[in-house]
């Protein structure tokens, strides 16, 4: 059975459409940019996907997402097999309040030393075009779904 994740894509309209994306934390992603960003998301089991998406957003970004009309953007399967259910909400998020939860792992591998890393080490508002360059490939269909919804 594949793992299930839920994601919440925040968007706003400034000089065009912007989306909030997050750079994955930890040593593996530290020096990567293209393909190393994600929509705030996380795994869930016995939880409503929208509730899980809101919870994960708060954990990774440091505060609850803004209220607003929830737009279901569908389900995508990532290369590792994980199934991600994504929702979008129009609203703003002040990056000054960004603060991610952390995880612990052995680093360097085989050293026996456990270190703590942020799940997400930074977040940015970017245009959809920039998001297409930065997001992991498995999440790109979500951008198409958002643009199709907004186009009517």
Backbone as JSON, one array per atom type, in Angstrom:
{
  "sequence": "XXXXXXXXXXXXXXXXXXXXXXXXXXXXXXXXXXXXXXXXXXXXXXXXXXXXXXXXXXXXXXXXXXXXXXXXXXXXXXXXXXXXXXXXXXXXXXXXXXXXXXXXXXXXXXXXXXXXXXXXXXXXXXXXXXXXXXXXXXXXXXXXXXXXXXXX",
  "N": [[0.85, -1.19, 0.0], [0.73, 2.14, -0.98], [2.27, 5.04, 0.55], [0.42, 7.79, 1.92], [0.16, 11.25, 1.37], [-0.67, 14.64, 2.18], [-1.15, 17.85, 0.8], [-0.86, 21.43, 0.85], [-1.26, 24.05, -1.21], [-0.5, 27.31, -1.25], [-1.58, 30.28, -2.77], [-1.24, 33.47, -4.4], [-2.15, 36.6, -5.92], [-0.16, 38.83, -7.41], [2.07, 40.54, -9.1], [1.14, 38.95, -11.04], [0.46, 35.43, -10.96], [1.44, 33.87, -7.97], [3.04, 31.31, -6.06], [3.47, 29.56, -2.96], [6.31, 27.94, -2.02], [8.47, 25.41, -0.58], [11.78, 24.77, 0.48], [13.34, 21.68, 0.77], [14.59, 20.39, 3.81], [17.63, 19.31, 5.5], [20.69, 17.39, 5.06], [20.93, 16.12, 2.52], [19.56, 17.69, 0.66], [20.72, 20.16, 0.87], [22.58, 21.54, -0.88], [21.22, 21.68, -3.21], [18.99, 23.03, -5.68], [17.18, 23.32, -8.06], [14.49, 21.17, -8.46], [14.45, 20.55, -5.78], [12.56, 21.54, -4.12], [9.31, 21.79, -2.57], [5.74, 21.54, -2.29], [4.24, 22.53, 0.73], [3.75, 19.7, 2.67], [2.77, 16.45, 3.96], [2.82, 13.14, 5.46], [-0.04, 11.1, 6.23], [-2.41, 9.04, 8.02], [-4.98, 7.9, 9.4], [-6.79, 10.21, 8.93], [-8.59, 13.07, 7.83], [-7.83, 14.13, 4.55], [-7.7, 16.95, 3.96], [-7.61, 18.1, 6.52], [-5.18, 16.99, 7.31], [-3.47, 18.21, 5.45], [-3.64, 20.9, 6.22], [-2.61, 20.71, 8.84], [0.01, 19.78, 8.34], [0.99, 21.93, 6.84], [1.07, 23.91, 8.84], [2.97, 22.75, 10.57], [5.28, 22.7, 8.97], [5.57, 25.34, 8.14], [5.24, 27.03, 10.3], [2.99, 28.39, 11.17], [-0.63, 28.37, 11.1], [-2.36, 27.83, 7.98], [-3.83, 30.45, 5.94], [-7.37, 31.15, 6.11], [-9.81, 30.38, 3.65], [-11.38, 29.86, 0.43], [-11.32, 26.48, -0.35], [-9.63, 24.72, -2.78], [-9.79, 21.77, -4.42], [-7.12, 20.03, -5.85], [-6.57, 17.59, -6.83], [-5.02, 14.29, -7.12], [-1.72, 13.14, -7.1], [0.83, 10.85, -8.09], [3.96, 10.37, -6.81], [7.43, 9.86, -7.85], [8.59, 8.02, -6.07], [6.43, 6.51, -5.39], [4.68, 7.47, -3.5], [1.46, 8.78, -2.74], [-0.03, 11.82, -3.31], [-2.39, 14.02, -2.14], [-3.67, 17.07, -3.06], [-4.5, 20.39, -2.12], [-5.57, 23.77, -2.74], [-5.34, 27.15, -1.59], [-6.25, 30.51, -1.72], [-4.38, 33.17, -0.51], [-2.36, 35.06, 1.83], [0.95, 34.75, 3.2], [3.16, 35.59, 5.63], [6.52, 35.6, 5.29], [8.3, 36.24, 7.28], [7.45, 35.02, 9.54], [8.1, 32.4, 9.2], [8.9, 29.14, 10.27], [10.11, 26.04, 10.71], [9.26, 22.65, 11.7], [11.36, 19.97, 13.05], [13.54, 17.16, 12.21], [15.27, 14.14, 13.12], [18.35, 12.61, 12.3], [20.96, 10.24, 11.53], [24.05, 11.69, 11.0], [27.23, 12.6, 9.83], [26.38, 9.83, 7.64], [26.7, 6.63, 9.07], [28.3, 7.51, 11.13], [27.38, 7.41, 13.69], [26.5, 9.62, 14.99], [23.79, 11.53, 15.93], [21.87, 14.04, 14.43], [19.93, 17.05, 14.34], [17.66, 18.39, 11.99], [15.95, 20.94, 10.09], [12.69, 20.28, 8.75], [11.95, 21.72, 6.58], [13.94, 24.15, 5.13], [13.78, 26.72, 4.13], [11.43, 29.07, 2.71], [9.64, 30.38, -0.08], [7.91, 32.86, -1.99], [7.06, 32.43, -5.28], [6.89, 32.84, -8.87], [4.7, 30.93, -11.03], [6.14, 29.95, -13.15], [8.8, 29.92, -12.18], [8.39, 28.14, -10.07], [7.95, 25.81, -11.52], [10.54, 25.15, -12.26], [11.76, 24.67, -9.83], [10.28, 22.9, -8.15], [9.88, 19.44, -7.09], [9.63, 16.95, -9.6], [7.3, 15.32, -9.56], [5.31, 16.91, -8.51], [4.61, 18.82, -10.34], [2.22, 18.53, -11.96], [0.29, 19.58, -10.26], [0.54, 22.34, -10.39], [-0.4, 22.76, -12.98], [-3.06, 21.96, -12.59], [-3.94, 23.93, -10.79], [-3.68, 26.25, -12.38], [-5.48, 25.62, -14.44], [-7.88, 25.51, -13.01], [-8.11, 28.2, -12.16], [-8.3, 29.46, -14.59], [-10.81, 28.89, -15.34]],
  "CA": [[0.0, 0.0, 0.0], [1.58, 3.33, -1.01], [2.07, 6.03, 1.61], [-0.42, 8.92, 1.52], [0.5, 12.57, 1.87], [-1.6, 15.71, 1.83], [-0.41, 19.09, 0.57], [-1.64, 22.66, 0.72], [-0.57, 25.04, -2.04], [-0.99, 28.67, -1.05], [-1.29, 31.13, -3.93], [-1.68, 34.86, -4.33], [-2.02, 37.32, -7.19], [0.58, 40.08, -7.24], [2.36, 40.93, -10.49], [0.87, 37.67, -11.67], [0.18, 34.36, -10.0], [2.58, 33.4, -7.18], [2.77, 30.17, -5.19], [4.41, 29.42, -1.84], [6.99, 26.64, -2.04], [9.39, 25.22, 0.53], [12.99, 24.01, 0.18], [13.45, 20.55, 1.68], [15.71, 20.5, 4.73], [18.51, 18.17, 5.7], [21.95, 17.44, 4.31], [20.81, 15.66, 1.13], [19.03, 18.76, -0.19], [21.36, 21.43, 1.23], [23.24, 22.24, -1.99], [20.4, 21.53, -4.41], [17.93, 24.03, -5.84], [16.2, 22.79, -9.01], [13.97, 19.87, -8.07], [14.65, 20.33, -4.34], [11.51, 22.29, -3.43], [8.06, 21.04, -2.46], [4.57, 22.17, -1.7], [4.16, 22.03, 2.11], [2.96, 18.46, 2.69], [3.25, 15.41, 4.85], [2.09, 11.89, 5.49], [-1.15, 10.91, 7.17], [-3.05, 7.72, 7.93], [-6.42, 7.95, 9.7], [-7.1, 11.63, 9.07], [-9.12, 13.66, 6.61], [-6.7, 14.71, 3.81], [-7.63, 18.41, 4.09], [-7.12, 18.35, 7.88], [-3.75, 16.64, 7.3], [-2.77, 19.24, 4.68], [-3.56, 22.1, 7.07], [-1.69, 20.4, 9.94], [1.37, 19.72, 7.8], [1.37, 23.3, 6.5], [1.41, 24.58, 10.1], [4.21, 22.18, 11.08], [6.42, 23.05, 8.11], [5.7, 26.78, 7.91], [5.29, 27.73, 11.57], [1.67, 28.89, 11.57], [-1.74, 27.81, 10.31], [-2.59, 28.5, 6.7], [-4.97, 31.36, 5.98], [-8.67, 30.61, 5.73], [-10.22, 30.77, 2.31], [-12.01, 28.8, -0.35], [-10.43, 25.36, -0.6], [-9.72, 24.22, -4.15], [-9.16, 20.45, -4.56], [-6.31, 19.98, -7.07], [-6.42, 16.21, -7.28], [-4.07, 13.36, -6.53], [-0.6, 12.77, -7.97], [1.72, 9.81, -7.57], [5.35, 10.79, -6.98], [8.3, 8.8, -8.37], [8.8, 7.01, -5.03], [5.18, 5.78, -5.18], [3.82, 8.17, -2.55], [0.28, 9.4, -3.33], [-0.2, 13.12, -2.68], [-3.64, 14.73, -2.37], [-3.31, 18.48, -2.91], [-5.53, 21.44, -2.09], [-5.03, 25.12, -2.85], [-6.09, 28.22, -0.93], [-5.7, 31.83, -2.02], [-4.14, 33.93, 0.7], [-0.99, 35.51, 1.99], [1.71, 34.19, 4.31], [4.32, 36.44, 5.89], [7.7, 34.75, 5.43], [9.01, 36.59, 8.51], [6.98, 34.09, 10.56], [8.46, 31.03, 8.82], [9.63, 28.35, 11.26], [9.79, 24.64, 10.44], [9.56, 21.59, 12.67], [12.64, 19.33, 12.74], [13.64, 15.7, 12.27], [16.59, 13.71, 13.55], [18.93, 11.5, 11.53], [22.4, 10.03, 11.7], [24.81, 12.45, 10.0], [27.27, 11.88, 8.55], [25.94, 8.43, 7.68], [27.68, 5.69, 9.61], [29.11, 8.15, 12.17], [26.8, 7.19, 15.01], [26.11, 10.92, 15.53], [22.45, 11.95, 15.54], [21.75, 15.49, 14.33], [18.58, 17.55, 14.07], [17.57, 19.25, 10.81], [14.59, 21.39, 9.81], [12.04, 19.58, 7.65], [12.0, 22.7, 5.49], [14.91, 25.13, 5.61], [13.36, 28.06, 3.71], [10.22, 29.12, 1.9], [9.64, 31.55, -0.96], [6.85, 33.12, -2.96], [7.65, 32.44, -6.63], [5.95, 32.73, -9.98], [4.46, 29.55, -11.43], [7.26, 29.56, -14.03], [9.94, 29.57, -11.31], [7.99, 26.93, -9.35], [8.15, 24.67, -12.44], [11.96, 24.81, -12.26], [12.25, 24.33, -8.49], [9.54, 21.8, -7.5], [10.12, 18.06, -7.5], [8.85, 16.69, -10.83], [6.01, 14.7, -9.28], [4.32, 17.91, -8.09], [4.32, 19.76, -11.42], [0.81, 18.5, -12.39], [-0.51, 20.4, -9.34], [0.56, 23.7, -10.95], [-1.33, 22.73, -14.13], [-4.42, 21.89, -12.06], [-4.27, 25.24, -10.24], [-3.88, 27.2, -13.47], [-6.72, 25.25, -15.13], [-9.0, 25.93, -12.16], [-8.2, 29.64, -12.16], [-8.69, 29.89, -15.94], [-12.25, 28.8, -15.44]],
  "C": [[0.89, 1.25, 0.0], [1.26, 4.28, 0.14], [1.25, 7.18, 1.05], [0.09, 10.2, 2.16], [-0.58, 13.54, 1.44], [-0.81, 17.01, 1.78], [-1.37, 20.27, 0.46], [-0.79, 23.69, -0.02], [-1.23, 26.39, -1.84], [-0.64, 29.47, -2.3], [-1.83, 32.53, -3.68], [-1.46, 35.49, -5.7], [-1.36, 38.66, -6.9], [0.83, 40.64, -8.64], [2.12, 39.72, -11.38], [0.64, 36.66, -10.57], [1.47, 33.93, -9.31], [2.12, 32.25, -6.3], [3.84, 30.11, -4.11], [4.99, 28.02, -1.88], [8.06, 26.61, -0.96], [10.57, 24.36, 0.1], [13.16, 22.91, 1.23], [14.72, 20.64, 2.51], [16.52, 19.22, 4.8], [19.7, 18.2, 4.76], [21.83, 17.02, 2.85], [20.42, 16.79, 0.19], [19.79, 20.07, -0.08], [21.93, 22.21, 0.04], [22.46, 22.14, -3.3], [19.36, 22.63, -4.47], [16.86, 23.49, -6.79], [15.79, 21.39, -8.59], [14.09, 19.55, -6.59], [13.61, 21.07, -3.49], [10.22, 21.49, -3.48], [6.94, 21.98, -2.03], [4.53, 21.68, -0.26], [3.21, 20.83, 2.2], [3.53, 17.49, 3.72], [2.32, 14.22, 4.87], [0.96, 11.92, 6.52], [-1.67, 9.5, 7.0], [-4.55, 7.86, 8.14], [-6.86, 9.39, 9.95], [-7.71, 12.1, 7.75], [-7.96, 14.33, 5.86], [-6.58, 16.23, 3.94], [-7.13, 18.8, 5.48], [-5.61, 18.08, 7.95], [-2.95, 17.71, 6.56], [-2.6, 20.51, 5.51], [-2.57, 21.89, 8.23], [-0.25, 20.42, 9.46], [1.87, 21.11, 7.41], [1.85, 24.02, 7.76], [2.73, 24.06, 10.66], [5.42, 22.66, 10.28], [6.63, 24.55, 7.97], [5.69, 27.61, 9.2], [4.0, 28.38, 12.01], [0.61, 28.31, 10.65], [-1.87, 28.52, 8.98], [-3.77, 29.46, 6.82], [-6.26, 30.63, 5.62], [-8.98, 31.1, 4.32], [-10.89, 29.61, 1.63], [-10.97, 27.72, -0.65], [-10.69, 24.82, -2.0], [-9.04, 22.85, -4.21], [-8.41, 20.4, -5.9], [-6.01, 18.55, -7.53], [-5.33, 15.46, -6.56], [-2.98, 13.09, -7.55], [0.22, 11.69, -7.28], [3.15, 10.26, -7.87], [6.21, 9.59, -7.38], [8.56, 7.69, -7.36], [7.56, 6.2, -4.72], [4.22, 6.46, -4.23], [2.68, 8.86, -3.31], [0.0, 10.69, -2.58], [-1.52, 13.75, -3.11], [-3.39, 16.2, -2.08], [-4.54, 19.38, -2.98], [-4.83, 22.77, -2.26], [-5.95, 26.08, -2.11], [-5.42, 29.53, -1.35], [-5.55, 32.59, -0.72], [-2.68, 34.31, 0.8], [-0.36, 34.8, 3.19], [2.97, 35.04, 4.45], [5.53, 35.55, 6.17], [8.52, 35.07, 6.67], [8.62, 35.62, 9.64], [7.34, 32.64, 10.27], [9.32, 30.36, 9.9], [9.2, 26.89, 11.07], [10.03, 23.74, 11.64], [10.85, 20.89, 12.23], [12.5, 17.81, 12.74], [15.07, 15.36, 12.65], [17.06, 12.57, 12.66], [20.42, 11.4, 11.83], [23.12, 10.8, 10.6], [26.16, 12.83, 10.57], [26.86, 10.41, 8.73], [27.07, 7.54, 8.19], [28.52, 6.24, 10.75], [28.64, 7.83, 13.58], [26.33, 8.48, 15.67], [24.73, 11.29, 15.01], [22.41, 13.48, 15.52], [20.31, 15.85, 13.97], [18.64, 18.52, 12.89], [16.13, 19.75, 10.66], [13.99, 20.57, 8.66], [12.09, 20.42, 6.39], [12.96, 23.78, 5.96], [14.65, 26.55, 5.12], [12.12, 27.96, 2.85], [10.26, 30.41, 1.08], [8.32, 31.63, -1.73], [7.53, 33.22, -4.32], [6.54, 32.42, -7.67], [5.76, 31.25, -10.32], [5.61, 29.06, -12.32], [8.47, 29.14, -13.21], [9.62, 28.28, -10.54], [8.21, 25.69, -10.23], [9.62, 24.23, -12.48], [12.4, 24.22, -10.92], [11.56, 23.12, -7.86], [10.03, 20.43, -7.96], [9.16, 17.74, -8.64], [7.44, 16.16, -10.57], [4.92, 15.68, -8.88], [3.97, 18.89, -9.2], [2.87, 19.71, -11.92], [-0.1, 19.35, -11.5], [-0.57, 21.85, -9.85], [-0.39, 23.79, -12.14], [-2.77, 22.75, -13.63], [-4.85, 23.24, -11.49], [-4.54, 26.22, -11.37], [-5.16, 26.9, -14.24], [-7.93, 25.69, -14.32], [-9.19, 27.44, -12.25], [-8.61, 30.2, -13.53], [-10.17, 29.69, -16.19], [-12.78, 27.47, -15.84]]
}
